[in-house]
Amino acid sequence: MSQEKLNSRNFNPLSLSLIEFIITNESIVQPEYFSIESIVEYDSKIAIAVAFNIDDELIRLEYDIDLETNSKNKSEARAKFSFVFIYEYNDFSQVVKIVDNQVKASAQLGRAIFSVSHSTVRGVLLMKLSNTVIRDFILPVTDPAMEKFMNNNKKNKV
Protein backbone atom coordinates (compact mmCIF):
# COMPACT_ATOMS: atom_id res chain seq x y z
CA MET A 1 0.00 0.00 0.00
CA SER A 2 1.47 3.33 -0.99
CA GLN A 3 1.98 6.22 1.44
CA GLU A 4 -0.19 8.45 -0.78
CA LYS A 5 -3.17 6.10 -0.41
CA LEU A 6 -2.76 6.19 3.35
CA ASN A 7 -2.74 9.99 3.21
CA SER A 8 -5.59 10.98 0.95
CA ARG A 9 -8.21 8.38 1.67
CA ASN A 10 -8.10 7.62 5.34
CA PHE A 11 -7.06 10.55 7.51
CA ASN A 12 -9.78 12.40 9.43
CA PRO A 13 -8.48 15.17 11.75
CA LEU A 14 -11.56 14.81 13.97
CA SER A 15 -10.40 11.30 14.87
CA LEU A 16 -7.14 12.58 16.42
CA SER A 17 -7.04 13.26 20.18
CA LEU A 18 -4.24 14.51 22.41
CA ILE A 19 -4.63 12.34 25.50
CA GLU A 20 -1.52 13.26 27.49
CA PHE A 21 1.01 16.09 27.62
CA ILE A 22 4.06 15.98 29.91
CA ILE A 23 6.95 18.38 30.42
CA THR A 24 9.77 15.93 31.10
CA ASN A 25 12.62 18.44 31.37
CA GLU A 26 12.69 22.15 32.12
CA SER A 27 15.89 24.05 32.70
CA ILE A 28 16.51 27.80 32.50
CA VAL A 29 19.94 29.24 33.23
CA GLN A 30 20.35 32.99 33.30
CA PRO A 31 23.42 34.82 34.54
CA GLU A 32 22.98 37.10 37.53
CA TYR A 33 24.15 40.13 35.56
CA PHE A 34 22.67 40.01 32.10
CA SER A 35 21.58 42.83 29.83
CA ILE A 36 18.54 41.89 27.77
CA GLU A 37 19.24 44.85 25.49
CA SER A 38 22.51 43.26 24.35
CA ILE A 39 20.85 40.15 22.92
CA VAL A 40 21.53 40.02 19.18
CA GLU A 41 19.70 36.77 18.37
CA TYR A 42 18.63 33.43 19.77
CA ASP A 43 20.05 30.09 18.73
CA SER A 44 17.54 27.25 18.87
CA LYS A 45 17.94 23.54 18.30
CA ILE A 46 14.85 21.44 17.92
CA ALA A 47 14.64 17.65 17.84
CA ILE A 48 11.48 15.69 17.25
CA ALA A 49 10.99 11.94 17.56
CA VAL A 50 7.81 10.01 16.81
CA ALA A 51 7.06 6.48 18.00
CA PHE A 52 4.05 4.22 17.62
CA ASN A 53 2.61 1.81 20.18
CA ILE A 54 0.93 -0.60 17.79
CA ASP A 55 -0.65 -2.78 20.50
CA ASP A 56 -2.31 0.13 22.33
CA GLU A 57 -2.81 2.15 19.12
CA LEU A 58 -1.06 5.24 20.45
CA ILE A 59 1.30 7.78 18.93
CA ARG A 60 4.08 9.40 20.96
CA LEU A 61 5.84 12.58 19.89
CA GLU A 62 8.84 13.86 21.85
CA TYR A 63 9.76 17.51 21.26
CA ASP A 64 13.09 18.81 22.59
CA ILE A 65 14.23 22.40 22.32
CA ASP A 66 17.50 24.03 23.38
CA LEU A 67 17.72 27.83 23.38
CA GLU A 68 20.73 30.07 23.88
CA THR A 69 21.13 33.80 23.60
CA ASN A 70 23.76 35.28 21.34
CA SER A 71 24.63 38.56 23.05
CA LYS A 72 27.35 40.92 24.12
CA ASN A 73 27.18 39.66 27.71
CA LYS A 74 30.04 37.75 29.36
CA SER A 75 27.96 34.58 29.47
CA GLU A 76 24.79 33.52 27.71
CA ALA A 77 21.35 32.60 29.00
CA ARG A 78 20.10 29.13 28.12
CA ALA A 79 16.90 27.15 28.32
CA LYS A 80 16.20 23.50 27.63
CA PHE A 81 12.81 21.83 27.52
CA SER A 82 11.56 18.36 26.67
CA PHE A 83 7.90 17.61 26.06
CA VAL A 84 6.06 14.36 25.43
CA PHE A 85 2.72 14.23 23.64
CA ILE A 86 0.59 11.09 23.53
CA TYR A 87 -2.08 10.92 20.83
CA GLU A 88 -4.72 8.41 19.90
CA TYR A 89 -6.47 8.09 16.58
CA ASN A 90 -9.95 6.51 16.51
CA ASP A 91 -9.29 4.37 13.44
CA PHE A 92 -5.56 3.79 14.01
CA SER A 93 -5.25 0.90 11.55
CA GLN A 94 -6.38 3.15 8.69
CA VAL A 95 -3.48 5.61 9.13
CA VAL A 96 -0.74 3.40 10.60
CA LYS A 97 0.27 0.10 9.00
CA ILE A 98 3.08 -2.41 9.30
CA VAL A 99 4.61 -3.02 5.87
CA ASP A 100 7.69 -5.25 5.53
CA ASN A 101 8.29 -5.06 9.32
CA GLN A 102 8.32 -1.25 9.20
CA VAL A 103 5.74 1.20 10.50
CA LYS A 104 4.17 3.25 7.70
CA ALA A 105 2.04 6.21 8.75
CA SER A 106 -0.05 8.74 6.93
CA ALA A 107 1.86 11.93 6.15
CA GLN A 108 -1.28 13.86 7.08
CA LEU A 109 -1.20 12.23 10.51
CA GLY A 110 2.43 13.34 10.86
CA ARG A 111 1.62 16.91 9.86
CA ALA A 112 -1.33 17.01 12.26
CA ILE A 113 0.58 15.77 15.32
CA PHE A 114 3.52 18.06 14.50
CA SER A 115 1.22 21.08 14.14
CA VAL A 116 -0.63 20.48 17.41
CA SER A 117 2.60 19.72 19.29
CA HIS A 118 4.51 22.69 17.88
CA SER A 119 1.66 25.09 18.63
CA THR A 120 1.39 23.78 22.19
CA VAL A 121 5.16 24.10 22.76
CA ARG A 122 5.02 27.63 21.37
CA GLY A 123 2.39 28.64 23.95
CA VAL A 124 4.12 26.87 26.84
CA LEU A 125 7.44 28.58 26.01
CA LEU A 126 5.76 32.01 25.91
CA MET A 127 4.48 31.37 29.43
CA LYS A 128 7.57 29.65 30.89
CA LEU A 129 10.04 32.24 29.52
CA SER A 130 7.92 35.31 30.33
CA ASN A 131 9.77 36.23 33.55
CA THR A 132 13.27 35.45 32.30
CA VAL A 133 15.90 37.23 30.23
CA ILE A 134 14.82 35.02 27.32
CA ARG A 135 11.28 36.43 27.44
CA ASP A 136 11.44 37.91 23.93
CA PHE A 137 12.04 34.55 22.26
CA ILE A 138 9.06 33.39 20.22
CA LEU A 139 9.05 30.00 18.56
CA PRO A 140 8.15 30.74 14.93
CA VAL A 141 4.98 29.50 13.31
CA THR A 142 6.04 26.91 10.74
CA ASP A 143 4.70 24.95 7.84
CA PRO A 144 4.37 21.38 9.15
CA ALA A 145 5.44 20.06 5.77
CA MET A 146 8.91 21.57 6.30
CA GLU A 147 10.81 18.48 7.37
CA LYS A 148 14.06 20.43 7.20
CA PHE A 149 12.85 22.42 10.23
CA MET A 150 13.31 19.38 12.43
CA ASN A 151 16.76 18.67 13.89
CA ASN A 152 18.26 21.87 12.45
CA ASN A 153 19.78 24.89 14.13
CA LYS A 154 17.74 28.04 13.79
CA LYS A 155 18.73 31.60 14.54
CA ASN A 156 16.01 34.05 15.44
CA LYS A 157 17.00 37.69 15.19
CA VAL A 158 15.84 40.08 17.88
C-alpha positions as CSV (number, residue, x, y, z in Angstrom):
1,M,0.0,0.0,0.0
2,S,1.5,3.3,-1.0
3,Q,2.0,6.2,1.4
4,E,-0.2,8.4,-0.8
5,K,-3.2,6.1,-0.4
6,L,-2.8,6.2,3.4
7,N,-2.7,10.0,3.2
8,S,-5.6,11.0,1.0
9,R,-8.2,8.4,1.7
10,N,-8.1,7.6,5.3
11,F,-7.1,10.5,7.5
12,N,-9.8,12.4,9.4
13,P,-8.5,15.2,11.8
14,L,-11.6,14.8,14.0
15,S,-10.4,11.3,14.9
16,L,-7.1,12.6,16.4
17,S,-7.0,13.3,20.2
18,L,-4.2,14.5,22.4
19,I,-4.6,12.3,25.5
20,E,-1.5,13.3,27.5
21,F,1.0,16.1,27.6
22,I,4.1,16.0,29.9
23,I,6.9,18.4,30.4
24,T,9.8,15.9,31.1
25,N,12.6,18.4,31.4
26,E,12.7,22.1,32.1
27,S,15.9,24.1,32.7
28,I,16.5,27.8,32.5
29,V,19.9,29.2,33.2
30,Q,20.3,33.0,33.3
31,P,23.4,34.8,34.5
32,E,23.0,37.1,37.5
33,Y,24.2,40.1,35.6
34,F,22.7,40.0,32.1
35,S,21.6,42.8,29.8
36,I,18.5,41.9,27.8
37,E,19.2,44.8,25.5
38,S,22.5,43.3,24.3
39,I,20.8,40.1,22.9
40,V,21.5,40.0,19.2
41,E,19.7,36.8,18.4
42,Y,18.6,33.4,19.8
43,D,20.1,30.1,18.7
44,S,17.5,27.3,18.9
45,K,17.9,23.5,18.3
46,I,14.8,21.4,17.9
47,A,14.6,17.7,17.8
48,I,11.5,15.7,17.2
49,A,11.0,11.9,17.6
50,V,7.8,10.0,16.8
51,A,7.1,6.5,18.0
52,F,4.0,4.2,17.6
53,N,2.6,1.8,20.2
54,I,0.9,-0.6,17.8
55,D,-0.6,-2.8,20.5
56,D,-2.3,0.1,22.3
57,E,-2.8,2.1,19.1
58,L,-1.1,5.2,20.5
59,I,1.3,7.8,18.9
60,R,4.1,9.4,21.0
61,L,5.8,12.6,19.9
62,E,8.8,13.9,21.8
63,Y,9.8,17.5,21.3
64,D,13.1,18.8,22.6
65,I,14.2,22.4,22.3
66,D,17.5,24.0,23.4
67,L,17.7,27.8,23.4
68,E,20.7,30.1,23.9
69,T,21.1,33.8,23.6
70,N,23.8,35.3,21.3
71,S,24.6,38.6,23.0
72,K,27.4,40.9,24.1
73,N,27.2,39.7,27.7
74,K,30.0,37.8,29.4
75,S,28.0,34.6,29.5
76,E,24.8,33.5,27.7
77,A,21.4,32.6,29.0
78,R,20.1,29.1,28.1
79,A,16.9,27.1,28.3
80,K,16.2,23.5,27.6
81,F,12.8,21.8,27.5
82,S,11.6,18.4,26.7
83,F,7.9,17.6,26.1
84,V,6.1,14.4,25.4
85,F,2.7,14.2,23.6
86,I,0.6,11.1,23.5
87,Y,-2.1,10.9,20.8
88,E,-4.7,8.4,19.9
89,Y,-6.5,8.1,16.6
90,N,-9.9,6.5,16.5
91,D,-9.3,4.4,13.4
92,F,-5.6,3.8,14.0
93,S,-5.2,0.9,11.6
94,Q,-6.4,3.2,8.7
95,V,-3.5,5.6,9.1
96,V,-0.7,3.4,10.6
97,K,0.3,0.1,9.0
98,I,3.1,-2.4,9.3
99,V,4.6,-3.0,5.9
100,D,7.7,-5.3,5.5
101,N,8.3,-5.1,9.3
102,Q,8.3,-1.2,9.2
103,V,5.7,1.2,10.5
104,K,4.2,3.3,7.7
105,A,2.0,6.2,8.8
106,S,-0.1,8.7,6.9
107,A,1.9,11.9,6.1
108,Q,-1.3,13.9,7.1
109,L,-1.2,12.2,10.5
110,G,2.4,13.3,10.9
111,R,1.6,16.9,9.9
112,A,-1.3,17.0,12.3
113,I,0.6,15.8,15.3
114,F,3.5,18.1,14.5
115,S,1.2,21.1,14.1
116,V,-0.6,20.5,17.4
117,S,2.6,19.7,19.3
118,H,4.5,22.7,17.9
119,S,1.7,25.1,18.6
120,T,1.4,23.8,22.2
121,V,5.2,24.1,22.8
122,R,5.0,27.6,21.4
123,G,2.4,28.6,23.9
124,V,4.1,26.9,26.8
125,L,7.4,28.6,26.0
126,L,5.8,32.0,25.9
127,M,4.5,31.4,29.4
128,K,7.6,29.7,30.9
129,L,10.0,32.2,29.5
130,S,7.9,35.3,30.3
131,N,9.8,36.2,33.6
132,T,13.3,35.5,32.3
133,V,15.9,37.2,30.2
134,I,14.8,35.0,27.3
135,R,11.3,36.4,27.4
136,D,11.4,37.9,23.9
137,F,12.0,34.5,22.3
138,I,9.1,33.4,20.2
139,L,9.1,30.0,18.6
140,P,8.2,30.7,14.9
141,V,5.0,29.5,13.3
142,T,6.0,26.9,10.7
143,D,4.7,25.0,7.8
144,P,4.4,21.4,9.2
145,A,5.4,20.1,5.8
146,M,8.9,21.6,6.3
147,E,10.8,18.5,7.4
148,K,14.1,20.4,7.2
149,F,12.8,22.4,10.2
150,M,13.3,19.4,12.4
151,N,16.8,18.7,13.9
152,N,18.3,21.9,12.5
153,N,19.8,24.9,14.1
154,K,17.7,28.0,13.8
155,K,18.7,31.6,14.5
156,N,16.0,34.1,15.4
157,K,17.0,37.7,15.2
158,V,15.8,40.1,17.9
